[in-house]
Amino acid sequence: MEEACAGQDVLPVSPGARVSVLRYLVSDSAVLREHWEQAPFVCTDPDDLGEIFALGTVERLIHSGTLPLPCIRLFRDGAAVPVGGLGRPAERGASHRERRVDGAAVLAQITAGATLVVEELQTYCPPLATFAASLAAETGCRTYCAAFLTPPRSRGVAPHYDTASVFIRQFHGSKRWRVAQPVTRWPAREWSGVPVETEVVLEVELRAGQCLYVPRGFIHSGTATGAASAHLSVGLTPPTWASVLRRLTDAALADEPLREALPYGFAGMEPAKLQALLAERLTLAIGRLERLASGPEAAQALAKASSPPSAAPAPEAGSLRSALTASPGDPGKPVKSGERDLLDCSPAKTDTDLDSNARAGRPG
């Protein structure tokens, strides 16, 4: 199905839906539970993704004239390609405004062998935003989505790891993947860019309709086969025990004895005496943490860690007109008819005017 993001009338999933949206990524949740954060695996039969996202979705986005230039990246043979020259000319010489993607310029780069990465998809594709919100609600993980399009026999991003567990959902063509053991298990810091060699644990050709799960920290890279490749990368950033403990530690360190300054003249004190004073405060902090761990603060810390930020609800249709016609100082009171006329500075358009504009290629 190539109509994803073309309209917003029917969405396949909704936040809080009882049916698991993981079915678009994996067909057996037991297999995911077994491999979660431990080992990569391939699912060969997830549900059809076309009702949420497809190749036509990306094409519409890059030609829409609304996609900001920072939302795309390009790579060729593992190296980043500058995108500064791929923006549409600013209207009326407004060089200070954020530039928009020039679709034709992007296509020229892809034809020349570059891989296109489109990010911030949840902002510009409502069905995908709904899918991601449902996935976050179901898993408790923060979610991001990005699309990767690679020409035939081309390598995109260089080998790297992610700090999120990633589902690589192939929806067009195929790509050959190599997945290797992590340098650091469950890394907290982003990839440094320094090449490393670790044991390869999986090599697979991912075909359209299949999904590859890569746990965070595992080094991976892909090369398109003789066919062009397009996949959706869905990242799940899980809360960690460190994030829970950090909340409790912040609460413990707010206690009065731990807010006390080091004694006057500490710079000249004997190290052993300073270390003894530190041990006393450490004992106080540990005791406070133990009390917090058995109290309501622990439940609050766990709840906050497992509750990803939710997107604001979409405004109802007609909300803009309601805002424009509201009386200043009283949002619920519409302005008088004479005042409303001041808000519409353009002459009324008849059906004939709209038809002639369309034939002339002008906006209606």
C-alpha positions in Angstrom: 0.0 0.0 0.0 1.5 3.3 -1.1 -1.0 5.7 0.6 0.7 6.1 4.0 0.8 9.7 5.1 -1.3 10.8 2.1 -4.3 11.3 4.4 -5.2 11.2 8.1 -8.7 9.8 8.0 -7.9 6.2 8.8 -5.0 5.1 11.0 -4.2 1.5 11.5 -3.1 1.8 15.1 -3.9 4.2 18.0 -2.2 4.9 21.3 -3.4 2.5 23.9 -4.8 0.1 21.4 -5.2 -3.5 22.8 -3.7 -5.1 19.7 0.1 -5.2 19.9 1.7 -2.9 17.4 4.9 -5.0 17.7 3.3 -7.2 15.2 4.6 -4.9 12.5 8.1 -5.7 13.7 8.0 -9.2 15.1 5.5 -12.1 14.8 6.4 -13.8 18.1 6.8 -11.7 21.2 8.3 -14.7 23.0 11.3 -14.7 20.6 11.8 -11.0 21.2 11.7 -11.5 25.0 14.4 -14.2 24.6 16.7 -12.1 22.5 15.9 -8.7 24.1 19.3 -6.8 24.6 21.1 -10.2 24.2 21.4 -11.2 20.6 20.2 -10.2 17.1 17.6 -12.2 15.2 15.5 -11.9 12.0 11.7 -12.1 11.8 10.5 -13.2 8.4 6.8 -12.7 8.7 5.7 -9.5 10.5 2.5 -7.7 9.5 2.4 -5.6 6.4 3.9 -2.2 7.1 2.4 -0.5 4.0 -0.6 1.0 5.8 1.8 2.9 8.0 4.9 3.7 5.9 6.0 2.9 2.3 8.4 4.1 -0.4 5.8 6.5 -1.6 5.8 8.1 1.8 9.4 9.1 1.5 9.0 10.4 -2.0 6.1 12.6 -1.0 8.1 14.0 1.9 11.2 15.0 0.0 9.1 16.6 -2.8 6.6 18.3 -0.4 8.6 21.5 0.0 7.9 21.3 3.7 10.6 19.0 5.0 13.4 21.0 6.7 16.9 20.4 5.4 18.3 19.2 8.9 15.8 16.2 8.6 18.0 14.5 6.0 21.5 13.1 5.9 23.5 11.5 3.1 26.2 8.9 3.1 28.4 7.5 0.4 30.6 4.4 1.1 30.3 5.1 4.9 31.3 8.7 4.8 28.8 11.6 5.4 28.0 13.8 2.3 27.3 17.5 3.0 23.7 18.4 2.5 24.0 22.2 2.7 23.6 22.6 -1.1 20.4 20.5 -1.2 18.0 23.1 0.1 15.3 24.9 -1.9 16.0 28.6 -2.6 14.5 30.8 0.2 11.5 32.9 -0.8 11.9 36.7 -0.9 15.6 36.3 0.0 14.7 35.2 3.5 18.1 33.6 4.1 17.6 33.5 7.9 14.8 31.0 7.6 15.3 27.3 7.8 15.7 25.9 4.4 13.6 23.1 3.0 14.7 20.0 1.1 15.0 20.2 -2.7 13.7 16.8 -3.8 15.3 17.0 -7.3 18.7 17.7 -5.7 18.3 14.8 -3.3 17.4 12.4 -6.2 20.6 13.4 -8.0 22.7 12.4 -5.0 20.9 9.1 -4.7 21.5 8.4 -8.5 25.1 9.1 -7.8 25.3 6.4 -5.2 24.4 8.2 -1.9 22.3 6.7 0.8 19.5 9.0 2.0 18.5 9.1 5.7 15.2 10.8 6.5 14.7 11.6 10.2 12.0 13.3 12.4 9.5 11.1 10.6 7.0 11.2 13.6 6.6 14.9 13.0 5.8 14.7 9.3 4.0 11.3 9.0 0.9 11.1 11.2 0.3 7.3 10.8 3.9 6.7 11.8 3.6 9.0 14.8 0.5 7.1 16.0 2.4 3.8 15.5 5.4 5.1 17.5 3.2 6.5 20.3 1.5 3.1 20.6 4.8 1.3 20.6 6.2 3.6 23.3 3.0 3.0 25.4 3.3 -0.8 24.9 7.0 -1.1 25.7 7.7 1.8 28.0 10.7 2.8 25.8 11.3 6.1 24.0 10.9 5.6 20.3 12.4 7.2 17.2 12.0 6.4 13.5 14.2 7.0 10.5 14.1 5.9 6.9 17.2 4.6 5.0 17.2 4.5 1.1 20.3 2.9 -0.5 21.0 2.5 -4.3 22.0 -1.0 -5.6 25.3 -2.4 -4.5 26.0 0.7 -2.4 27.1 0.9 1.3 25.4 3.5 3.4 26.4 4.2 7.0 29.8 2.9 8.2 29.8 0.1 10.9 28.5 1.6 14.1 26.4 0.8 17.2 23.3 2.5 18.6 22.4 3.4 22.2 18.9 2.1 21.4 17.7 -1.3 20.4 16.9 -1.1 16.7 14.4 -2.9 14.5 15.4 -2.7 10.8 12.2 -3.2 8.9 12.9 -3.8 5.3 10.0 -2.5 3.1 11.6 -2.4 -0.4 14.5 -4.3 -2.1 17.1 -6.0 0.0 20.3 -5.3 2.0 23.1 -7.5 3.3 23.8 -7.0 7.0 26.8 -7.9 9.2 26.2 -7.7 13.0 29.1 -8.0 15.4 29.6 -8.3 19.1 29.6 -5.0 21.1 32.8 -3.4 22.4 31.0 -2.4 25.5 27.8 -4.1 26.6 24.8 -1.7 26.8 26.8 1.5 26.0 25.6 4.8 27.5 27.6 6.9 25.1 27.2 7.4 21.3 29.4 5.8 18.8 32.8 7.5 18.7 33.5 6.8 15.0 36.7 4.9 15.7 36.7 1.6 13.7 36.9 -1.6 15.8 36.8 -5.3 15.0 34.7 -7.7 17.0 33.3 -11.2 16.4 30.6 -11.3 13.7 27.5 -13.1 15.1 25.1 -12.7 12.2 25.3 -12.2 8.5 22.0 -12.1 6.6 20.3 -10.7 3.5 17.2 -8.9 4.7 14.4 -8.9 2.1 11.3 -6.8 1.8 8.8 -7.7 4.4 11.4 -8.9 6.9 12.7 -7.3 10.1 16.2 -7.5 11.8 16.4 -6.8 15.5 19.8 -5.4 16.6 20.3 -5.0 20.4 21.9 -1.7 21.5 25.7 -1.8 21.4 25.9 -4.4 18.7 28.0 -3.1 15.8 26.2 -3.4 12.4 26.5 -2.2 8.8 24.6 -3.0 5.6 25.2 -3.0 1.9 22.4 -3.0 -0.7 22.3 -6.0 -3.0 21.7 -5.8 -6.8 18.4 -4.2 -5.9 17.9 -0.9 -4.3 17.1 -1.0 -0.6 14.7 0.9 1.7 14.1 0.2 5.3 12.5 1.9 8.3 14.7 2.0 11.4 12.7 1.9 14.6 14.7 2.6 17.7 13.6 1.7 21.3 15.6 3.5 24.0 14.8 1.6 27.2 15.0 3.0 30.7 18.0 1.7 32.7 18.5 0.9 36.3 21.0 3.8 36.3 18.2 6.2 35.4 16.0 4.9 38.2 18.8 5.1 40.8 19.8 8.6 39.6 16.3 9.8 40.5 16.6 8.3 44.0 20.2 9.5 44.4 19.1 13.1 43.6 16.5 12.8 46.3 18.9 11.4 48.8 21.6 14.1 48.1 19.0 16.8 48.8 19.2 15.9 52.6 20.6 18.6 54.9 23.8 16.7 56.0 24.8 16.1 52.4 24.2 19.8 51.4 26.8 20.8 54.0 30.0 22.3 52.7 33.4 20.7 53.2 35.0 22.0 56.4 36.9 25.3 56.3 40.5 24.7 55.4 39.8 21.4 53.7 42.4 22.1 51.0 45.1 21.8 53.7 43.7 18.9 55.6 45.3 15.5 55.7 43.9 13.1 53.0 43.1 10.4 55.5 41.0 12.8 57.6 39.1 14.0 54.5 38.5 10.4 53.5 37.1 9.6 56.9 34.7 12.5 56.6 33.7 11.3 53.2 33.0 7.8 54.5 30.6 9.3 57.1 28.6 11.1 54.5 28.6 8.1 52.3 27.1 6.0 55.1 24.4 8.7 55.5 23.7 8.6 51.8 23.4 4.8 51.6 21.1 4.8 54.6 18.9 7.4 53.0 18.8 5.5 49.7 17.8 2.3 51.5 14.9 4.2 53.1 13.8 5.7 49.8 14.0 2.3 48.1 11.2 1.0 50.4 9.1 4.1 50.2 6.8 5.8 47.7 9.8 7.6 46.1 10.9 4.3 44.6 7.6 3.6 43.0 7.6 7.2 41.6 11.1 6.8 40.2 10.1 3.5 38.5 6.9 5.0 37.1 8.8 8.0 35.6 11.5 5.8 34.1 8.9 3.6 32.4 6.7 6.3 31.1 8.1 7.9 27.9 6.9 11.4 27.1 3.6 11.4 25.3 2.8 13.5 22.3 0.3 16.3 22.6 -3.1 15.4 21.3 -3.9 16.6 17.8 -6.1 19.7 17.8 -9.6 19.2 16.5 -10.5 20.3 13.0 -11.5 24.0 12.9 -9.3 24.9 15.9 -7.3 27.5 13.9 -10.5 29.2 12.8 -11.7 29.2 16.4 -8.5 30.7 17.6 -8.6 33.4 15.0 -12.2 34.3 15.7 -12.0 34.3 19.5 -12.3 37.5 21.3 -9.0 38.8 22.8 -8.8 38.1 26.5 -11.8 35.7 26.2 -10.8 32.6 24.1 -14.3 31.2 24.4 -16.1 34.3 23.0 -16.2 34.9 19.3 -15.6 38.3 17.9 -18.3 40.4 16.3 -19.0 40.0 12.6 -17.4 43.4 11.8 -14.2 42.5 13.6 -14.1 39.0 12.0 -14.0 40.7 8.6 -10.7 42.3 9.6 -9.2 38.8 9.9 -9.9 37.9 6.3 -7.9 40.4 4.2 -8.3 38.4 0.9 -11.2 38.9 -1.5 -13.7 36.0 -1.6 -12.9 33.4 -4.2 -15.6 31.9 -6.4 -15.4 28.4 -7.9 -14.5 30.0 -11.2 -11.6 31.8 -9.6 -10.3 28.5 -8.1 -10.6 26.7 -11.4 -8.7 29.4 -13.3 -5.9 29.4 -10.6 -5.6 25.6 -10.9 -5.3 25.8 -14.7 -2.6 28.5 -14.4 -0.7 26.5 -11.8 -1.3 29.1 -9.1 -2.2 28.2 -5.5 -5.9 28.3 -4.8 
